[in-house]
Each structure stands twice: as structure tokens, then as C-alpha cells.
Amino acid sequence: MGGDTVQLILAGVFLLFLIYLIGGLLLKPLKLVFKIVVNSLFGLLLLWAFNFFGAYFHFFIPLNWLTVLIAGFLGLPGLILLIFLRLVLGT
């Protein structure tokens, strides 16, 4: 193995490392957006199900971007928080 071959291998390894770093930097925001979208869809589904059953008691939580995000990020505790706020504030 000559010196040129070793340099070529090291350059290849360094290039792969750079591609890995740049790829990670580019994919991280996409993963965050994907997570927000999935959580928001879960929150929408959770609120829709609650409003479906809450209609029998004339109690509902409005569907808007804030309530969907709260229910999506916090899950069931977020839904309980929204119910509590609806009862306390009476809006």
C-alpha cells in the first residue's frame, strides 16, 4: 500500500463523515416537522373523539390550532387540561 492509497482512503472516510454531518443537519428539522404533524393529527383525532361523545352532554372543545397542538403534544393530560380550562373559564 503506497502513500497515495492511504491518503485516498482517508479522504474517502473524511468525505463520508462530512456527508453524515450535513445529512444530519438537514434531516433534523424535517424530523421535527414530521413529529409536529403526527402529534397534531393525534391531537385532532383525540379532540374529535371527545367532541363526538361530548355532544351527548352538550359539552365540546373547539377545534383550532391551539387546542389541537395542546392535545397533540400533551396527549391525554392535554385533553384533561383543555376540559378543565373549558369548565373554569366557561368559554
C-alpha positions as CSV (number, residue, x, y, z in Angstrom):
1,M,0.0,0.0,0.0
2,G,1.5,3.2,-1.1
3,G,1.2,6.7,0.5
4,D,-1.3,7.8,-2.2
5,T,-3.6,4.9,-1.4
6,V,-3.7,5.8,2.3
7,Q,-4.4,9.4,1.5
8,L,-7.2,8.4,-0.8
9,I,-8.8,6.1,1.9
10,L,-8.5,8.9,4.5
11,A,-10.0,11.4,2.1
12,G,-12.9,9.0,1.4
13,V,-13.5,8.5,5.1
14,F,-13.4,12.2,5.7
15,L,-15.9,12.8,2.9
16,L,-18.3,10.2,4.3
17,F,-18.0,11.9,7.7
18,L,-18.9,15.2,6.1
19,I,-21.9,13.7,4.3
20,Y,-23.1,12.2,7.6
21,L,-22.8,15.5,9.4
22,I,-24.5,17.6,6.7
23,G,-27.2,14.9,6.3
24,G,-27.9,15.0,10.0
25,L,-28.2,18.8,10.0
26,L,-30.6,18.7,7.1
27,L,-32.7,15.9,8.4
28,K,-33.1,17.2,11.9
29,P,-35.6,20.0,11.0
30,L,-37.6,17.5,8.8
31,K,-37.9,15.1,11.7
32,L,-39.2,17.9,13.9
33,V,-41.8,18.9,11.4
34,F,-42.8,15.3,10.9
35,K,-43.2,14.9,14.7
36,I,-45.3,18.1,15.0
37,V,-47.6,16.9,12.1
38,V,-48.0,13.4,13.6
39,N,-48.7,14.8,17.1
40,S,-51.2,17.4,15.7
41,L,-53.0,14.6,13.8
42,F,-53.2,12.6,17.1
43,G,-54.5,15.7,18.9
44,L,-57.1,16.3,16.2
45,L,-58.3,12.7,16.5
46,L,-58.4,12.9,20.3
47,L,-60.4,16.1,20.2
48,W,-62.7,14.8,17.5
49,A,-63.4,11.7,19.6
50,F,-64.0,13.7,22.7
51,N,-66.4,16.1,20.9
52,F,-68.2,13.2,19.4
53,F,-69.0,11.7,22.8
54,G,-69.3,15.2,24.5
55,A,-72.1,16.1,22.1
56,Y,-74.4,13.9,24.1
57,F,-73.8,16.1,27.1
58,H,-73.7,19.4,25.2
59,F,-70.1,19.8,26.0
60,F,-67.4,20.3,23.4
61,I,-63.9,21.8,22.9
62,P,-63.4,24.0,19.9
63,L,-61.1,22.6,17.2
64,N,-58.4,25.2,16.4
65,W,-54.7,25.1,16.0
66,L,-54.0,25.8,19.7
67,T,-56.3,23.1,21.1
68,V,-55.0,20.6,18.6
69,L,-51.4,21.3,19.5
70,I,-52.1,21.1,23.2
71,A,-53.9,17.8,22.9
72,G,-51.3,16.5,20.4
73,F,-48.2,17.4,22.4
74,L,-49.5,16.6,25.9
75,G,-51.9,13.7,24.9
76,L,-54.5,12.7,27.5
77,P,-53.2,15.1,30.1
78,G,-53.5,17.9,27.5
79,L,-57.1,16.9,26.8
80,I,-57.8,17.0,30.6
81,L,-56.2,20.4,30.8
82,L,-58.5,21.7,28.0
83,I,-61.5,20.2,29.7
84,F,-60.5,21.9,33.0
85,L,-59.9,25.2,31.2
86,R,-63.3,24.9,29.5
87,L,-65.0,24.3,32.8
88,V,-63.2,27.0,34.7
89,L,-63.3,29.7,32.1
90,G,-66.7,28.7,30.8
91,T,-65.9,29.9,27.2
